[in-house]
Amino acid sequence: MRPRLRPHSLLSAAAPAGPRGAWRALSILALAGCALAAACMGPRSSSRSEPLTEPGATSAWANTPLSWSKLAEIERWLKGPALAAPPEEVTEARLELAEGLEAFTRRDAQVASASVLEGRRQRASGLFRQVIDDTQSTPAQRTRAEQGLRSLTGAPIAASAPAPAKETGFVPRARWGAQAALPARMTRAAPPWTRITVHHTAMEAQHLRSRGMDASAEELRQIQKNHIHSEGWGDIGYHFLIDPSGRVFEGRQLTWQGAHAGGANNEHNIGICLLGNFQVERPTREALESLERLIGDLSRRHRIPRRQVLGHQDLKTTECPGAHLYAWLRAYKSGSASSSRIVSTDHLGHQPSECSLCASPTISSGSDARASAGSRAVE
């Protein structure tokens, strides 16, 4: 019978005695251990899943110089590919778009119309606030947004000399003496705008034609005061108002949903109100021309079809906007009241048409709310 070898006998069997033999034995055992380990692990799989995109891959607009084309490309990206992009990249796109608008606002302060400059400021402000409110924004991104918002707020825009309403687009809130809005009572707008609703104040206003813009401005201040203090809303309910002389006034900014059609009817709905009672009087030619221009501009910008231009009575039981104005609306929707002969009020200034989004906010609806007995009731 062959004698059984004990473990330590392997060294004796593998090598002669002495120091050199011991080292040789250790080497043999090490090689055997490696072979055994390799056999246990088996062949390594080469089918590792590859990343869908290269690490650090960015969108086409990244790291390119500022231009209107770049801003238009970012806007298109945000409406499509951004839906599948990482949150940090979406936030970066919003920041770049907002910072670009802010830069062009400063650059064009002396050459672009007041309406274009204000539109850019509104759009940039909305984007900066989105970044600030987003819980997934990094501290650095939130700091950039806060700095951008301060820059917009603290840098007054130098508007050109006052011009007729048909050239400037609309009379900004500051010029008619609007109170500051109360954001806590309003809901921020979110795309898209899909309809326009026309109203009247139901108060005769023919006397305003002979009294100039100050009289109309006073009328607007009274409407806003009633909406804020009596109704409990955050601002005047309409986005635009038109006086008998055809002046278009900026009401509630398009950053916010309006409070003019009641409850869910306010969603995605731009509100326009004409000063006057058109159940008993007829709207002036100047007011109708301005209304037609304004509807045309808003419809083109937000792709709102004529069938979605409504009178208040299309949404609820009311005489608003009055029989005479509603008759005009029916003609407009049928195409018999064409706006083709009327020059647009939207002066885009120094920018291509592909980036009209950069001239005016493309944002839309939400739902205004009223504070009542400690709770918020939807208007």
C-alpha atoms as one frame of an Amber mdcrd trajectory, in Angstrom:
protein
   0.000   0.000   0.000   1.290   3.448  -0.945   1.630   5.781   2.023  -0.876
   8.761   2.183   0.795  12.127   1.813  -0.035  14.767   4.337  -0.413  18.348
   3.058   3.008  19.384   4.195   4.420  16.346   2.425   3.482  17.932  -0.907
   6.327  20.327  -0.474   8.703  17.454   0.174   7.479  15.577  -2.850   7.615
  18.570  -5.151  11.103  19.769  -4.379  14.354  18.749  -2.819  15.114  19.802
   0.703  16.772  23.118   1.414  15.818  26.814   0.983  15.908  26.737  -2.789
  13.652  23.735  -2.910  11.140  25.373  -0.573  10.768  28.440  -2.841  10.261
  26.199  -5.847   7.540  24.352  -4.016   5.760  27.582  -3.084   5.812  28.692
  -6.736   4.241  25.425  -7.827   1.455  25.778  -5.261   0.765  29.377  -6.317
   0.391  28.380  -9.961  -1.907  25.536  -9.001  -4.053  27.908  -6.950  -4.422
  30.331  -9.871  -5.463  27.516 -12.178  -8.025  26.274  -9.690  -9.486  29.758
  -9.221  -9.799  30.240 -12.969 -11.554  26.917 -13.348 -14.070  27.782 -10.627
 -14.899  31.177 -12.103 -15.439  29.786 -15.565 -15.376  31.875 -18.753 -16.217
  35.575 -18.266 -19.188  36.864 -20.178 -18.435  39.425 -22.868 -22.071  40.537
 -23.224 -21.961  43.643 -21.003 -24.783  46.065 -21.762 -23.534  49.206 -23.462
 -24.850  52.684 -22.543 -27.525  54.008 -24.913 -25.577  57.224 -25.372 -21.969
  58.146 -25.020 -20.997  59.439 -21.580 -21.341  63.187 -21.505 -23.291  63.311
 -24.776 -25.048  66.662 -25.167 -27.635  68.222 -27.447 -26.757  69.952 -30.703
 -27.237  73.412 -29.194 -24.785  72.841 -26.346 -21.500  74.760 -26.385 -22.549
  76.902 -29.370 -22.423  80.716 -29.485 -25.516  82.691 -28.515 -27.862  83.404
 -31.429 -31.581  83.481 -32.163 -31.150  80.197 -34.040 -29.689  78.603 -30.946
 -32.582  79.796 -28.782 -35.101  78.499 -31.322 -33.309  75.128 -31.345 -33.436
  74.946 -27.536 -37.158  75.708 -27.602 -37.761  72.927 -30.115 -35.646  70.558
 -28.032 -37.601  71.359 -24.867 -40.868  70.502 -26.642 -39.652  67.105 -27.892
 -36.389  65.294 -27.067 -36.272  66.830 -23.605 -39.084  64.502 -22.520 -36.575
  61.615 -22.482 -33.542  63.604 -21.337 -31.992  63.638 -17.845 -33.525  66.297
 -15.562 -30.228  68.170 -15.193 -29.971  68.579 -18.980 -33.546  69.898 -19.202
 -32.789  72.415 -16.451 -29.620  73.480 -18.255 -31.621  74.044 -21.447 -34.118
  76.243 -19.603 -31.279  78.241 -18.099 -29.550  78.759 -21.439 -32.796  79.844
 -23.081 -33.607  82.270 -20.242 -30.095  83.692 -20.116 -30.113  84.148 -23.894
 -33.413  86.036 -23.785 -32.096  88.220 -20.988 -28.955  89.009 -22.999 -30.936
  89.952 -26.120 -33.310  92.050 -24.026 -30.374  94.127 -22.818 -28.848  94.320
 -26.276 -32.046  95.517 -27.974 -33.227  97.847 -25.185 -32.973 100.916 -27.420
 -34.199  99.452 -30.701 -36.973  96.902 -30.038 -40.552  97.831 -29.166 -41.745
  97.850 -25.572 -44.061  94.892 -26.221 -41.230  92.762 -27.609 -38.936  93.598
 -24.698 -41.652  92.899 -22.153 -42.474  89.612 -23.875 -38.865  88.491 -23.638
 -38.722  89.475 -19.967 -41.875  87.483 -19.189 -40.607  84.383 -20.985 -37.181
  84.544 -19.323 -38.711  85.171 -15.894 -40.981  82.144 -16.272 -38.025  79.912
 -17.186 -35.883  81.192 -14.325 -38.730  80.533 -11.871 -39.173  77.006 -13.231
 -35.536  76.294 -12.405 -35.838  77.838  -8.935 -38.996  75.863  -8.133 -37.681
  72.557  -9.502 -36.545  70.349  -6.618 -34.156  68.537  -8.987 -32.208  71.691
  -9.857 -28.683  71.739  -8.470 -27.630  74.534  -6.088 -25.471  76.020  -8.850
 -28.363  76.009 -11.332 -30.702  77.552  -8.780 -28.142  80.287  -8.062 -27.842
  81.096 -11.782 -31.632  81.330 -12.060 -31.862  83.630  -9.040 -29.140  85.873
 -10.462 -30.905  85.970 -13.831 -34.213  86.863 -12.219 -32.582  89.655 -10.222
 -30.955  90.945 -13.389 -34.309  91.075 -15.185 -36.054  92.744 -12.261 -33.317
  95.198 -11.442 -32.513  96.305 -14.984 -35.200  98.674 -16.288 -35.824  98.448
 -20.002 -35.408 101.697 -21.854 -38.376 101.936 -24.198 -38.477 104.180 -27.226
 -40.546 107.353 -27.280 -44.311 106.820 -26.950 -45.965 105.991 -30.260 -49.531
 105.313 -31.372 -51.041 102.075 -30.060 -51.033 100.542 -33.555 -47.214 100.654
 -33.552 -46.333  99.775 -29.984 -48.627  96.761 -29.606 -50.053  97.491 -26.177
 -49.822  99.896 -23.262 -47.734  98.205 -20.542 -49.104  97.807 -17.019 -46.754
 100.411 -15.604 -48.088 103.089 -17.947 -51.685 102.662 -16.849 -50.766 102.453
 -13.169 -51.547  98.820 -12.415 -51.194  97.591  -8.848 -48.666  94.844  -8.230
 -50.188  91.412  -8.757 -50.538  88.979  -5.847 -48.911  85.714  -7.051 -50.124
  83.760  -4.007 -53.685  84.074  -5.359 -52.820  83.013  -8.903 -51.683  79.904
 -10.721 -48.733  80.046 -13.075 -49.559  79.461 -16.728 -48.461  76.274 -18.493
 -48.646  75.557 -22.253 -50.498  75.628 -24.515 -52.971  78.466 -25.065 -55.770
  76.890 -27.101 -58.551  79.498 -27.148 -59.354  83.192 -26.833 -62.472  84.538
 -25.117 -63.818  88.039 -25.745 -65.711  90.027 -23.080 -67.169  93.488 -22.467
 -67.194  95.431 -19.214 -70.975  95.995 -19.528 -70.379  99.659 -18.600 -70.905
 102.340 -21.228 -67.589 103.826 -22.292 -68.203 106.101 -25.291 -67.284 109.102
 -23.151 -63.720 107.789 -22.888 -63.017 108.604 -26.553 -62.824 112.331 -25.884
 -60.943 112.128 -22.596 -57.666 110.524 -23.639 -55.668 107.622 -22.279 -55.696
 108.843 -18.666 -59.454 108.316 -18.455 -59.141 104.790 -19.828 -56.281 104.085
 -17.434 -58.460 105.161 -14.518 -61.184 102.805 -15.729 -58.688  99.926 -15.759
 -57.470 100.755 -12.269 -61.050 100.576 -10.996 -61.590  97.202 -12.672 -58.374
  95.854 -11.179 -59.256  97.220  -7.746 -62.616  95.458  -7.882 -61.081  92.166
  -9.001 -58.439  92.199  -6.259 -60.342  93.656  -3.315 -63.931  92.597  -4.011
 -63.444  89.307  -5.857 -60.311  88.307  -3.965 -58.330  87.508  -7.112 -54.617
  88.052  -7.570 -54.879  90.658 -10.338 -57.161  92.050 -13.009 -58.852  89.036
 -14.595 -58.250  89.796 -18.316 -54.963  89.491 -20.183 -55.712  92.408 -22.533
 -58.202  95.273 -22.548 -59.172  97.618 -25.400 -60.676 101.090 -25.029 -63.008
 102.839 -27.538 -60.018 104.647 -29.118 -58.442 101.321 -29.994 -55.698 101.379
 -27.368 -54.676  97.887 -26.287 -53.719  97.651 -22.614 -51.726  94.865 -21.018
 -53.770  93.283 -18.234 -52.786  90.158 -16.346 -49.467  88.983 -17.727 -49.449
  85.815 -19.799 -47.213  84.303 -17.148 -50.478  83.675 -15.274 -53.783  82.086
 -16.129 -56.656  84.531 -16.357 -59.797  84.843 -14.230 -62.456  85.764 -16.757
 -64.434  82.713 -17.909 -65.198  80.821 -14.693 -63.504  77.746 -13.225 -62.004
  75.296 -15.696 -63.017  77.588 -18.581 -60.045  79.774 -17.634 -57.610  77.004
 -18.531 -55.620  77.544 -21.740 -57.799  80.607 -22.366 -56.573  84.138 -23.155
 -59.059  86.781 -21.999 -59.663  90.005 -23.966 -62.092  92.632 -22.703 -63.433
  95.682 -24.554 -64.477  98.681 -22.495 -68.154  99.310 -23.141 -71.664  97.864
 -22.917 -72.288  96.266 -26.292 -75.740  95.136 -25.411 -76.815  98.792 -25.797
 -74.002 100.413 -27.829 -71.890  99.392 -30.774 -68.123  98.917 -30.512 -66.131
 101.589 -32.312 -64.303 100.885 -35.549 -60.984 101.621 -33.779 -61.737  99.105
 -31.036 -62.734  96.395 -33.538 -59.620  96.964 -35.648 -57.415  96.614 -32.566
 -59.343  93.525 -31.481 -58.903  91.964 -34.909 -55.171  92.687 -34.936 -54.705
  91.361 -31.415 -56.655  88.159 -32.069 -54.682  87.651 -35.277 -51.341  88.094
 -33.517 -52.229  85.772 -30.650 -53.733  83.170 -32.980 -50.641  83.053 -35.176
 -48.255  82.946 -32.241 -50.113  80.187 -30.388 -51.723  78.458 -33.390 -55.261
  79.075 -32.188 -57.874  78.389 -34.906 -60.716  80.832 -35.564 -63.279  78.386
 -34.265 -61.597  78.699 -30.870 -62.158  82.473 -30.694 -65.165  82.635 -28.395
 -67.556  85.040 -26.769 -68.098  84.687 -23.048 -71.654  83.498 -23.720 -70.237
  80.485 -25.583 -68.986  79.196 -22.233 -71.771  80.105 -19.819 -75.218  81.694
 -19.638 -74.554  85.416 -19.938 -75.127  88.329 -22.330 -71.368  89.029 -22.401
 -69.849  90.303 -24.668 -73.109  91.951 -25.715 -75.227  91.385 -28.815 -73.360
  93.853 -31.057 -69.868  92.564 -30.262 -71.005  88.945 -30.437 -72.380  89.577
 -33.936 -68.899  90.768 -34.973 -67.358  87.640 -33.428 -69.657  85.384 -35.465
 -68.609  87.198 -38.624 -64.939  86.880 -37.657 -65.215  83.145 -37.052 -66.952
  82.644 -40.399 -64.155  84.530 -42.156 -66.258  87.457 -43.318 -64.445  89.834
 -40.950 -60.953  89.464 -42.411 -57.895  90.760 -40.624 -55.718  90.659 -43.769
 -56.114  94.369 -44.434 -54.966  95.328 -40.952 -51.292  95.806 -40.114 -50.087
  93.576 -37.276 -49.372  95.166 -33.921 -46.632  92.645 -33.257 -43.306  94.305
 -34.093 -40.782  91.557 -33.523 -37.826  93.889 -33.895 -34.364  92.498 -34.551
 -34.942  88.765 -34.631 -36.001  86.147 -37.216 -39.532  84.823 -37.414 -38.337
  81.335 -36.460 -37.797  82.655 -32.967 -41.034  84.552 -32.471 -41.219  82.527
 -29.258 -38.293  84.624 -28.072 -40.269  87.827 -28.614 -43.300  86.864 -26.656
 -44.144  84.308 -24.009 -45.456  81.059 -25.387 -46.742  80.032 -22.063 -50.275
  79.329 -21.167 -52.868  78.365 -18.696 -53.533  77.181 -15.138 -56.397  78.256
 -12.829 -56.784  81.421 -10.843 -57.851  81.094  -7.254 -59.563  83.187  -4.670
 -58.743  83.288  -0.978 -61.849  82.664   1.073 -62.192  81.715   4.726 -58.634
  80.456   4.802 -58.996  78.286   1.680 -58.511  78.865  -2.037 -61.602  78.664
  -4.219 -61.124  78.391  -7.994 -62.480  81.401  -9.883
